[in-house]
Structures are given as structure tokens and as C-alpha cells.
Amino acid sequence: MPDWKTIVQDRVASMRLDPAAEAALIEELAQHLEDKYRELRACGASEEEAFWQAERELDDLTPIEQEFGKNQRMPKYDTVPAGDVSARSFFDGLWKDLRFTLRGVRRDRLFALSVVLTLGLGIGANTAVFTLINTLVLNPLPVPNSSGLTVLVRADVKSTSRSNVPLPLSYADLKDYQAGNKVFRTLAGYTSPRLLTLQTGNTSQRLFGEIVTANYFSALGLTPSKGRFFLPEEDATPGAHPVAVLNYGAWQTRFGAAGDIIGKTLRLNNIEFTVIGVAPPHFIGLNAVFGPDLWIPTAMLEQLLPNEMQNALADRSKTAFIGIGRLKPRITRSQAQANIATIASSLAREYPEIDEGHTAAVRFVTDVLFASSFGGTSTVVFASVVLLLVVGIVLLIACSNVANLLLARAAARQHEFAVRLATGASPTRLLRQVLTESIVLAVLSGIVGFLLGYAGTTLLWS
């Protein structure tokens, strides 16, 4: 006797009926087919002929489908063929893994907090230190093509050791190097920050200013954030143009980022200066950490500092300026040094009482950046390497601790994994779940590390 229930069940499966309605329909149709089969056999039909004639009763199920309304049908769904690895099925599984991971994080908050804080501290420390080193060593100046900048300083001819502290040039010698060199596209000069007195009404406050040549900002390739920089004529006649360019930070803090700062008058050392511009953000001059509040043209040097710099624009014995410039294309530092040494020899012959025994050296800009603040480039590089090693070890320790925590948690979940494998989960599925948990914890740790790194960098700069 054929299994009519199985045959009917296969035929009506596509109708997606409610389980109760489907069971009743299968029972009814199976009974009908069995009766039909018995009737045909009683009339003398063979077993095969009776089977095929009875089964033909199921060829047209349209009346039955119309008889069952929508309320007796199951909701529609998209079937996924066996072996289908569509993007939808992948992301559905990933979303399930993610939800399971988030539930696990909420359930075991102490474990998640330990992992995130441990790894976040290591990431934050490395981020803060690398940001500091990147700013001071790798990209020390916020100017275009800072690696192409070189400095010009005074040196002793008989000196066999290279001093960490750059020796300044006199303004007159700097002018001769500007006019006589054949290797610099542009050569400017600047002094170290000088203490000035800003007088406002009946009060006074100290600030620092640098004396620079008119082409100082153009040599660095900077553009002002407000106003303009110095014009050549403002640096030509001593005492004729009392103008100043403000540091962006000083404009923000000392003057409240006033929108009308251009044209404002500042009384510095009893001289009225007019603000003509504001330097771009983050530029603090050619010093690694400490920068001036404003810049003033060299033509105002003797009037601004009458006691310290009297006759400094003509007296070759008064050394105060460091040269800064960019070499011409295809000019190497050794070629520039040879050209500058030739000019220095000429100056020594022309002014033996002052320049004899002295020459000039073309050096990397980092030698000047770190010399005054940290004791030289080698000191900074060594300190940077040591600092990176320290925070690197901290990160390794953090990773080791997190690895131990994850291993301990995996050992505690052996029973869970065994149950899931016994209920049909594949090893690949469990591996993907564990990887998802690790990635979620790593992302959370990265966010915490970024926040801690930002806070640490802000603290270091403050």
C-alpha cells in the first residue's frame, strides 16, 4: 500500500499552509487517495495502474488553494538554496555574531572593561608619544617643505667639534651672505625671542618678540591668517616703520581673537607699533617649543632695544641673527657650504679684526630647533627613541595581559563551546564568533586609546 500521507505532504508543501490546516488537509487527501486506490484495485486495475490514476488526483490543486484563505497560510520567506553564500546570508550571520557579542559584553562587564582599559592605556600612551615625536622630530615646522630648509650660523675655523648651540651672525655679515651667495633661493634672518614690555594704560605686561628680516615669512612659505606680512620697504629705513605681526596663539589668548586686531596699536618699550598681520595657526617660529608673541622688522631693532642693540645693524661684532633659507634646485648642502665658506673667507680678509678666525656653516634646521630647547638634535633623537621604547614595552605588556584574559575566558567557556558543537555548530562558525568578539573589543579599545591619546597630547602641549 503506497504511503499516501508522504505523497500528499510533498505536493502541498509549496502551499505553505498553517501547520494545523496542513495536517488536516494531508489527512483528508490521503484518505481520499487511499479510497480511490482501493476502488480501482477492486475493479481489476493493477497496482501500478491504480497508483498512477489515484495520484493524478493531485495534479490540479488550484481549487484547494483557493479554498484555503490567506489567514491559513504561513508568511512568505526567501529560500536560500543549499550552498548559497550570498552577501545577504553573510551579513545576516555577521549581524547575529555582533548582537551575540554585545550581549556577552553587557553580561560580563568587568571582563570587557578590563580588556578595553588595559589595551586603551597602551594605545593612548603610544598615540600621545608618537604625536609628540612626529611634531618635534619628524615634522617639526608647520611650513611647506620644511625638510628643504637650512640654517646659516657662525662657526670657528679652528673648532674641531661641532657645538650643539648655534652661534649667531651679525646683521652686517648676514646682509653680505644674502647678497653674495649663489646657492640660496632666498635667505632670511631672525633673532632669538627678546623680552619686551607691553604697556596698556597704567599696566604693563611682559611678552616676547623676535626681530626678523622682511623676507622671513616668504622664505618659510607662509601666508598670514589675517592681514599681511612685512614689505621690503618696511625693513629698509631704520626706525621708519614701527609695524608688527602677531603670533596666532598670542592673538587668541592675549587679545581675545579680536576681529579688529589689524591696525590696532601696541605700545612696546615706549614705541607705538601697528599690528599689520597675524601668523598662521600652530606656527611659533623656528623654536621647537617656545615661540615669540610677535615679530618685528629688523629696521626697528635699535629703537626697540636701544641699550642691548645700539648700532647693531652696522656693528659686525654684535651677533644676534640666525640665517634661514631654501637652497636652489639641485644644490646640495656640501655645495652650499663651499660657497658660503668662500664668502666667509672674503669677509675675514676684509674685516680681520672681527671676522678673522670665523666662518659660516650651513646646517639642518633641526640643529637650531632643538639646540636652544633640548641640547641638540642627537639628544632629542636619543630621548625620542628611549621614549618610544618605553611606551612600546607598555603596549606589549598591555597586549600580553589582554591575551591572558582572553585565554582564561576561552578556557572558562569550554563547556559552552562543547554544547554548541554538539547541537550542530561548526568549528568555523565558533571561530568567526570568537573573532567577532575580539574585533569588537579591539575597536572599543581603539576608541578609548584615541581619547586618552588626545588628552595626553593636550596635556603635554599645555
C-alpha positions as CSV (number, residue, x, y, z in Angstrom):
1,M,0.0,0.0,0.0
2,P,1.5,3.4,-1.0
3,D,2.4,5.9,1.7
4,W,-0.3,8.5,0.7
5,K,0.4,10.9,3.5
6,T,4.0,11.4,2.5
7,I,3.0,11.8,-1.2
8,V,0.3,14.4,-0.3
9,Q,2.7,16.2,2.1
10,D,5.3,16.7,-0.7
11,R,2.6,18.1,-3.0
12,V,1.0,20.6,-0.6
13,A,4.3,21.8,1.0
14,S,4.5,24.6,-1.6
15,M,1.2,26.0,-0.4
16,R,2.8,27.0,2.9
17,L,-0.3,26.4,5.0
18,D,-0.7,26.8,8.7
19,P,0.6,23.6,10.4
20,A,-2.9,22.7,11.7
21,A,-4.6,23.3,8.4
22,E,-1.9,21.4,6.5
23,A,-2.2,18.4,8.8
24,A,-6.0,18.3,8.4
25,L,-5.6,18.6,4.6
26,I,-3.0,15.9,4.4
27,E,-5.2,13.5,6.4
28,E,-8.2,14.2,4.2
29,L,-6.4,13.9,0.9
30,A,-4.5,10.8,2.0
31,Q,-7.8,9.1,2.9
32,H,-9.4,10.2,-0.4
33,L,-6.5,8.7,-2.4
34,E,-6.5,5.5,-0.4
35,D,-10.2,5.1,-1.1
36,K,-9.6,5.8,-4.8
37,Y,-6.8,3.3,-4.9
38,R,-8.8,0.6,-3.3
39,E,-11.7,1.2,-5.6
40,L,-9.5,0.9,-8.7
41,R,-8.0,-2.3,-7.4
42,A,-11.4,-3.7,-6.8
43,C,-12.3,-3.0,-10.4
44,G,-9.4,-5.1,-11.6
45,A,-6.7,-2.5,-12.2
46,S,-3.1,-3.5,-11.5
47,E,-1.2,-1.9,-8.5
48,E,0.8,0.4,-10.8
49,E,-2.2,1.5,-12.9
50,A,-4.2,2.1,-9.7
51,F,-1.4,4.1,-8.2
52,W,-0.9,6.4,-11.2
53,Q,-4.6,7.1,-11.6
54,A,-5.0,7.8,-7.9
55,E,-2.0,10.1,-7.9
56,R,-3.4,12.1,-10.8
57,E,-6.0,13.5,-8.4
58,L,-3.2,15.7,-7.1
59,D,-2.3,17.2,-10.5
60,D,-4.6,20.3,-10.0
61,L,-4.6,21.7,-6.5
62,T,-5.9,25.2,-7.6
63,P,-9.4,24.6,-6.1
64,I,-7.8,23.6,-2.8
65,E,-5.5,26.6,-2.7
66,Q,-8.5,28.9,-3.4
67,E,-10.5,27.2,-0.6
68,F,-7.8,28.0,2.0
69,G,-7.6,31.7,2.7
70,K,-4.6,33.9,3.4
71,N,-5.2,33.6,7.2
72,Q,-4.3,29.9,6.9
73,R,-1.0,30.5,5.1
74,M,2.4,30.9,6.6
75,P,4.3,34.2,6.0
76,K,6.4,34.2,2.9
77,Y,10.2,34.0,3.1
78,D,13.1,33.9,0.6
79,T,14.6,30.5,0.5
80,V,18.3,30.2,0.3
81,P,19.5,27.3,-1.9
82,A,21.9,24.8,-0.4
83,G,25.4,26.1,-0.7
84,D,24.3,29.7,-1.3
85,V,26.8,32.1,0.2
86,S,25.2,35.3,-0.8
87,A,26.2,38.7,0.7
88,R,22.9,38.8,2.5
89,S,23.5,35.5,4.3
90,F,27.0,36.6,5.2
91,F,25.9,39.9,6.7
92,D,23.0,38.3,8.4
93,G,25.4,35.9,10.2
94,L,27.7,38.8,11.0
95,W,24.9,40.8,12.5
96,K,23.9,37.8,14.6
97,D,27.5,37.4,15.8
98,L,27.7,41.1,16.6
99,R,24.5,41.0,18.6
100,F,25.7,37.9,20.5
101,T,29.0,39.7,21.3
102,L,27.3,42.8,22.6
103,R,25.1,40.7,24.8
104,G,28.2,39.0,26.1
105,V,29.8,42.4,26.8
106,R,26.8,43.5,28.8
107,R,26.7,40.2,30.7
108,D,30.4,40.2,31.6
109,R,31.1,43.9,32.0
110,L,34.1,43.5,34.3
111,F,35.9,41.4,31.7
112,A,35.1,43.8,28.9
113,L,36.1,46.8,31.0
114,S,39.4,45.2,31.9
115,V,40.3,44.4,28.3
116,V,39.3,47.8,27.0
117,L,41.1,49.9,29.7
118,T,44.3,47.8,29.5
119,L,44.6,47.9,25.8
120,G,43.3,51.5,25.6
121,L,46.0,52.7,28.0
122,G,48.7,51.1,25.9
123,I,47.3,52.6,22.7
124,G,46.7,56.0,24.2
125,A,50.3,56.2,25.6
126,N,51.8,55.3,22.2
127,T,49.5,57.7,20.4
128,A,50.4,60.6,22.6
129,V,54.2,59.9,22.5
130,F,54.2,59.4,18.7
131,T,52.2,62.6,18.1
132,L,54.8,64.5,20.2
133,I,57.8,62.9,18.4
134,N,56.1,63.4,15.0
135,T,55.6,67.1,15.8
136,L,59.1,67.7,17.2
137,V,61.3,65.4,15.2
138,L,59.6,64.2,12.0
139,N,57.6,67.3,11.1
140,P,58.9,70.0,13.4
141,L,57.7,73.0,11.4
142,P,54.2,73.7,10.2
143,V,55.6,75.2,7.0
144,P,55.6,73.9,3.4
145,N,58.5,71.5,2.6
146,S,60.2,72.0,6.0
147,S,62.8,69.4,5.1
148,G,64.1,71.8,2.4
149,L,65.0,74.5,5.0
150,T,68.6,75.1,6.0
151,V,70.1,77.5,8.5
152,L,73.2,79.6,8.3
153,V,75.2,80.1,11.6
154,R,78.6,81.4,12.6
155,A,81.4,78.9,13.3
156,D,85.0,79.0,14.4
157,V,87.6,78.0,11.8
158,K,89.8,76.1,14.3
159,S,87.0,74.4,16.1
160,T,87.2,70.6,15.6
161,S,83.9,69.8,17.5
162,R,80.5,70.8,16.4
163,S,78.7,72.7,19.0
164,N,75.1,71.9,19.8
165,V,74.3,75.6,20.3
166,P,74.3,77.6,17.0
167,L,76.3,80.8,17.0
168,P,74.5,83.8,15.6
169,L,75.8,86.1,12.8
170,S,75.9,89.9,12.8
171,Y,73.3,91.7,10.8
172,A,76.0,93.2,8.5
173,D,77.5,89.8,7.8
174,L,74.1,88.4,7.2
175,K,73.5,91.1,4.6
176,D,76.8,90.2,2.9
177,Y,75.8,86.5,2.8
178,Q,72.4,87.4,1.3
179,A,74.0,89.5,-1.4
180,G,77.0,87.3,-2.2
181,N,75.7,83.7,-2.1
182,K,74.8,81.7,-5.2
183,V,73.2,78.8,-3.6
184,F,70.1,80.1,-1.7
185,R,66.8,80.9,-3.5
186,T,66.1,83.1,-0.5
187,L,68.0,83.8,2.7
188,A,66.3,85.5,5.7
189,G,67.3,86.2,9.3
190,Y,65.8,86.2,12.7
191,T,66.9,86.6,16.3
192,S,66.1,84.6,19.4
193,P,63.0,85.8,21.4
194,R,63.6,89.0,23.2
195,L,61.8,90.2,26.3
196,L,59.6,93.2,25.7
197,T,57.2,95.3,27.8
198,L,53.7,95.8,26.5
199,Q,52.1,98.9,28.1
200,T,48.3,99.2,28.2
201,G,47.1,102.2,30.1
202,N,48.6,102.1,33.6
203,T,49.5,98.5,33.5
204,S,52.3,96.6,31.7
205,Q,52.9,93.0,30.9
206,R,55.8,91.1,29.5
207,L,55.8,89.4,26.2
208,F,58.5,88.1,23.8
209,G,59.3,89.3,20.3
210,E,61.6,88.2,17.5
211,I,63.4,90.6,15.2
212,V,63.2,89.3,11.6
213,T,64.1,90.4,8.1
214,A,61.3,91.4,5.8
215,N,61.6,88.2,3.7
216,Y,61.4,85.9,6.8
217,F,57.8,84.7,6.3
218,S,58.2,84.4,2.5
219,A,61.3,82.3,2.9
220,L,59.3,79.9,5.0
221,G,56.5,79.9,2.5
222,L,53.8,81.1,5.0
223,T,50.6,83.0,4.4
224,P,49.0,85.2,7.1
225,S,45.8,84.1,8.7
226,K,44.8,87.8,8.9
227,G,46.3,91.0,7.4
228,R,49.7,90.7,5.7
229,F,53.4,90.2,6.4
230,F,56.3,92.8,6.2
231,L,57.0,94.7,3.0
232,P,60.6,95.2,1.8
233,E,60.4,99.0,2.3
234,E,59.4,98.4,6.0
235,D,62.8,96.9,6.6
236,A,64.8,99.4,4.7
237,T,65.0,102.6,6.8
238,P,65.9,102.3,10.5
239,G,63.0,103.4,12.8
240,A,60.7,104.4,9.9
241,H,58.1,101.7,10.1
242,P,57.0,100.5,13.5
243,V,54.9,97.5,12.5
244,A,54.4,94.1,14.0
245,V,53.0,90.6,13.1
246,L,51.2,88.8,15.9
247,N,51.6,85.1,16.8
248,Y,48.3,83.3,16.3
249,G,48.3,82.0,19.8
250,A,49.0,85.4,21.3
251,W,46.2,86.9,19.2
252,Q,43.8,84.2,20.6
253,T,44.9,84.4,24.3
254,R,46.2,87.9,24.9
255,F,43.9,89.8,22.6
256,G,40.8,87.6,22.7
257,A,40.9,86.8,19.0
258,A,39.6,90.3,18.3
259,G,38.4,90.8,14.8
260,D,39.7,94.3,14.6
261,I,43.2,93.4,15.6
262,I,44.6,94.6,12.2
263,G,45.5,98.3,12.6
264,K,45.5,98.1,16.4
265,T,48.3,100.0,18.1
266,L,50.6,98.3,20.7
267,R,53.0,100.3,22.9
268,L,56.1,98.2,23.2
269,N,59.1,99.5,25.1
270,N,57.6,103.0,24.8
271,I,57.2,102.8,21.0
272,E,53.9,102.6,19.2
273,F,53.7,99.6,16.9
274,T,50.8,98.9,14.4
275,V,49.6,95.4,14.0
276,I,49.6,94.5,10.3
277,G,49.0,90.8,10.4
278,V,48.6,87.5,12.3
279,A,50.7,84.5,11.6
280,P,49.1,81.2,10.6
281,P,47.9,78.8,13.4
282,H,50.5,76.5,15.0
283,F,53.5,78.5,13.8
284,I,55.6,79.6,16.7
285,G,58.8,80.5,14.9
286,L,61.9,78.3,14.5
287,N,62.0,77.1,18.0
288,A,60.7,73.6,19.0
289,V,58.6,74.6,22.0
290,F,58.9,78.2,22.9
291,G,57.9,80.9,20.4
292,P,57.5,84.7,20.4
293,D,54.3,86.6,20.8
294,L,55.1,88.8,17.8
295,W,57.6,89.5,15.1
296,I,59.1,93.0,14.4
297,P,61.2,94.0,11.3
298,T,65.0,94.5,11.7
299,A,64.7,98.2,10.9
300,M,63.2,98.7,14.4
301,L,65.9,96.7,16.3
302,E,68.0,99.7,17.5
303,Q,64.9,101.7,18.5
304,L,63.2,98.8,20.3
305,L,66.3,97.7,22.2
306,P,68.5,100.8,22.5
307,N,70.7,99.6,25.3
308,E,71.3,96.0,24.1
309,M,71.3,96.6,20.3
310,Q,72.8,100.0,19.9
311,N,74.3,100.3,16.4
312,A,73.6,96.5,15.9
313,L,72.7,97.0,12.2
314,A,76.2,98.2,11.3
315,D,78.4,96.8,14.1
316,R,79.8,93.4,12.9
317,S,80.8,92.5,16.5
318,K,77.2,92.4,17.6
319,T,76.0,88.9,16.6
320,A,72.2,88.3,17.0
321,F,70.9,86.7,13.8
322,I,70.4,83.2,12.5
323,G,70.1,82.8,8.8
324,I,67.2,80.6,7.4
325,G,66.7,79.9,3.7
326,R,66.0,77.4,1.0
327,L,68.6,76.1,-1.4
328,K,68.2,76.4,-5.1
329,P,67.2,73.2,-7.0
330,R,69.9,70.6,-7.4
331,I,72.2,72.4,-4.9
332,T,73.5,70.1,-2.1
333,R,74.4,71.1,1.4
334,S,78.1,70.5,0.7
335,Q,78.0,72.8,-2.4
336,A,76.2,75.4,-0.3
337,Q,78.8,75.1,2.4
338,A,81.6,75.6,-0.1
339,N,80.0,78.7,-1.5
340,I,79.3,80.2,2.0
341,A,82.9,79.4,3.1
342,T,84.3,81.4,0.2
343,I,82.2,84.4,1.3
344,A,83.3,83.9,4.9
345,S,87.0,83.9,3.8
346,S,86.5,87.2,1.9
347,L,84.8,88.8,5.0
348,A,87.7,87.6,7.2
349,R,90.2,89.3,4.9
350,E,88.2,92.5,4.6
351,Y,87.4,92.7,8.4
352,P,90.2,90.8,10.1
353,E,89.8,92.4,13.5
354,I,86.2,91.0,13.7
355,D,85.8,88.1,11.3
356,E,89.2,86.6,11.2
357,G,89.1,83.1,12.6
358,H,85.4,82.8,11.9
359,T,83.5,81.2,9.1
360,A,79.8,80.3,8.5
361,A,78.2,76.8,8.4
362,V,75.1,75.6,6.6
363,R,73.3,73.2,8.9
364,F,70.0,71.4,9.1
365,V,67.1,73.3,10.5
366,T,66.6,70.7,13.3
367,D,70.0,71.6,14.7
368,V,68.7,75.1,15.5
369,L,65.2,73.9,16.5
370,F,66.4,71.7,19.3
371,A,69.7,73.3,20.3
372,S,68.2,76.0,22.5
373,S,65.4,74.0,24.0
374,F,66.7,70.5,24.4
375,G,70.5,70.5,23.9
376,G,70.8,69.3,20.3
377,T,69.4,67.0,17.7
378,S,71.2,64.0,18.9
379,T,69.8,64.5,22.4
380,V,66.3,64.8,21.1
381,V,66.6,61.7,18.8
382,F,68.0,59.7,21.7
383,A,65.3,60.8,24.1
384,S,62.7,60.0,21.4
385,V,64.0,56.5,20.8
386,V,64.0,55.8,24.6
387,L,60.5,57.2,25.0
388,L,59.2,55.1,22.1
389,L,60.8,52.0,23.5
390,V,59.2,52.7,26.9
391,V,55.7,53.1,25.6
392,G,56.3,50.2,23.1
393,I,57.0,48.0,26.1
394,V,53.9,49.3,27.8
395,L,51.9,48.3,24.8
396,L,53.4,44.9,24.7
397,I,52.6,44.3,28.3
398,A,49.1,45.5,27.7
399,C,48.7,43.1,24.8
400,S,50.1,40.3,26.9
401,N,47.7,40.9,29.7
402,V,44.7,41.1,27.3
403,A,45.9,37.8,25.6
404,N,46.0,36.1,29.0
405,L,42.5,37.4,29.8
406,L,41.1,36.1,26.5
407,L,42.7,32.7,27.0
408,A,41.3,32.5,30.6
409,R,37.9,33.4,29.3
410,A,38.1,30.8,26.5
411,A,39.1,28.1,29.0
412,A,36.0,29.0,31.1
413,R,33.8,28.7,28.0
414,Q,34.9,25.2,27.0
415,H,31.6,23.7,28.2
416,E,29.7,26.4,26.2
417,F,31.7,25.5,23.1
418,A,31.2,21.8,23.6
419,V,27.4,22.2,23.8
420,R,27.3,24.4,20.7
421,L,29.3,21.9,18.8
422,A,27.1,19.1,20.0
423,T,24.0,21.0,18.8
424,G,25.3,21.4,15.3
425,A,27.5,24.5,15.2
426,S,30.6,24.1,13.0
427,P,34.1,24.9,14.3
428,T,34.3,27.6,11.6
429,R,31.2,29.2,13.0
430,L,32.6,29.2,16.5
431,L,35.9,30.7,15.2
432,R,34.0,33.5,13.5
433,Q,32.1,34.3,16.7
434,V,35.4,34.5,18.7
435,L,37.0,36.7,16.1
436,T,34.0,39.0,16.1
437,E,34.2,39.3,19.9
438,S,38.0,40.1,19.6
439,I,37.3,42.7,16.9
440,V,34.6,44.4,18.9
441,L,36.9,44.6,22.0
442,A,39.7,46.0,19.8
443,V,37.5,48.7,18.3
444,L,36.3,49.8,21.8
445,S,39.9,49.8,23.0
446,G,40.9,51.9,20.0
447,I,38.3,54.5,20.8
448,V,39.4,54.7,24.4
449,G,43.0,54.8,23.3
450,F,42.2,57.7,20.9
451,L,40.5,59.7,23.7
452,L,43.4,59.0,26.1
453,G,46.0,59.9,23.4
454,Y,44.2,63.2,22.6
455,A,44.0,64.0,26.3
456,G,47.7,63.1,26.8
457,T,48.8,65.2,23.8
458,T,46.8,68.2,25.0
459,L,48.4,67.9,28.5
460,L,51.9,67.6,27.0
461,W,51.4,70.7,24.8
462,S,49.8,72.7,27.7
